[in-house]
Amino acid sequence: MSYSRFDRHEHMSSETRREVLDIIMEIGYGENTCMLTNCMYGLFDGYLYDELIQYADEVTMSKELYRRILKVFNTVCKYPKYARYVEPTESYNEPEPIEYVEGMGVADGKLYLATI
């Protein structure tokens, strides 16, 4: 499973945490929902699994619950990420190093390496 790491304590609001917990309670922990439930629990630890939406697609649920999962996923996707893990079997092109300039930020949704 591929995932991105984020600082849940810094960026996740109490409303989003409550919504994640409510979604988990609605999904439950059954044979066909365990992967989705685990991905949702991962959000509390600062893990955003790429497969979360795929697992939501595989579980039969109401359209409203699916929309709520998408909304949480899209919200968390906007958080700054500080690490990314890709399965060894997946292809991933390492970003080119760029020159670091003091005060430089990281573009949203892009991973850069800085050379200092």
Secondary structure as UniProt FT lines:
FT   STRAND          3..6
FT   HELIX           8..11
FT   HELIX           14..27
FT   TURN            31..33
FT   HELIX           34..44
FT   TURN            45..46
FT   STRAND          47..49
FT   TURN            50..51
FT   HELIX           52..58
FT   HELIX           63..77
FT   STRAND          81..85
FT   TURN            88..89
FT   STRAND          97..99
FT   TURN            102..103
FT   TURN            108..109
FT   STRAND          113..115
//
